Amino acid sequence: MKAVINIFMMLLFLLTSCIILEPEWEGTVRYEVTGTATAVDIEYRGADHAVTLHNQSLPWKSGRISARAGDQADYDAWIDVINNTPDNVTIDVKIYVDGKLEAHESGAGPDCEVSARFCITNEY
């Protein structure tokens, strides 16, 4: 009986250890905006909050943003870009995760808006 209890306790320990020690993804996210627009508003997900920039010229690149995703929370990388001019322009938006292109969206026209999103899980 004591052996059965010991085996049960060992299995319980192993199961809870696997759950507790679930690996987390840690890496970097970087955003890039290119195109022919001369003035755009940019809003994107920073490390833990939204960042808003007004009247930015293109091309524009964010710095590397440290990000983390775990079994309790994913990291939702997103960027929204709005053309501030009445001109017929192009806008390309890209999201890189650990240097790899993961999302790319394009738009054209006066007053166009372009958005891109990529959800990072702990299994990335």
Secondary structure, DSSP 4 states (H G I P E B T S, - for coil): -HHHHHHHHHHHHHHHHHHHT---EEEEEEEEEEES-S-EEEEEE-SSSEEEEEEE-SSEE---EEEEE-SS--EEEEEEEEE-SSS-EEEEEEEEETTEEEEEEEEEETT-EEEEEEEE-TT-
